[in-house]
Amino acid sequence: SKIDINNCNIYREYEFVYEEDNITYHGIIDLMLEYSDNIKIIDYKLKNISDNEYVKQLNGYKNYIEKLFKKKVDIYLYSIILSKLEKI
């Protein structure tokens, strides 16, 4: 699938820290594209993109960013070796 990188704010290595239920979460989003009505989060992995831990991690990013930006968020994993982009 293609992602349009025109008409969006591009954030690379977007770092965040937040606290929920007395647990501190810290993450760095590889690539975040902010459009007028939605946001796409893309996480780079070397090869394997079918690990459930990644899905859990990305859903954490998604929940946080949706609250922060008040926009719909789609999450993707990108395999560098396979040049494959997969929507989660």
C-alpha positions in Angstrom: 0.0 0.0 0.0 1.1 3.5 -0.7 1.2 6.3 1.8 0.9 9.9 0.6 3.6 12.0 2.3 2.4 15.3 0.8 0.2 17.7 2.8 1.2 16.3 6.2 3.4 17.1 9.1 6.2 14.6 9.3 7.6 13.6 12.7 10.7 11.4 12.9 11.8 9.7 16.1 8.8 11.2 18.0 9.6 10.7 21.6 7.0 10.6 24.3 6.5 9.8 28.0 3.2 9.4 29.8 1.8 7.9 32.9 -1.2 5.7 33.2 -2.3 3.7 36.3 0.9 4.7 38.1 3.0 3.1 35.2 5.3 5.4 33.2 5.4 4.6 29.5 8.2 5.8 27.3 8.4 5.3 23.5 9.9 6.6 20.3 7.8 6.5 17.2 9.9 5.9 14.2 7.7 7.9 11.8 4.5 9.7 12.4 2.5 11.5 9.6 -0.1 14.0 10.7 -2.8 14.9 8.2 -5.7 17.3 8.7 -8.1 14.5 9.8 -5.9 11.5 10.7 -2.4 10.3 11.7 -0.4 7.4 10.5 2.2 5.8 12.7 4.9 3.7 11.0 7.3 1.5 13.0 10.4 0.1 11.3 11.5 -3.4 12.0 14.5 -5.1 10.4 12.6 -8.2 9.2 10.0 -9.9 11.2 6.8 -7.8 11.4 4.4 -10.5 12.6 5.3 -10.4 16.3 2.5 -9.8 18.8 4.7 -7.7 21.0 5.0 -5.1 18.2 1.2 -5.0 17.8 0.9 -4.4 21.6 3.6 -1.7 21.5 1.9 0.0 18.5 -1.5 -0.1 20.0 0.0 1.7 23.0 1.4 4.4 20.7 -2.0 4.6 18.9 -4.0 5.1 22.1 -1.6 7.8 23.4 -1.4 9.7 20.1 -5.2 9.6 19.6 -5.7 11.2 23.0 -3.0 13.8 22.5 -4.0 14.9 18.9 -7.7 14.0 19.0 -7.5 12.4 15.6 -8.0 8.9 14.2 -4.7 6.9 14.1 -3.7 4.1 11.8 -0.7 2.0 12.7 1.7 0.2 10.3 4.8 -2.0 10.6 7.4 -1.7 7.9 10.0 -4.5 7.3 13.2 -2.9 6.1 14.6 -6.2 4.6 11.4 -7.3 2.9 10.4 -3.7 1.9 7.0 -4.6 3.1 4.4 -2.2 4.7 1.6 -3.9 6.7 -1.3 -2.1 8.2 -2.1 -3.4 11.7 
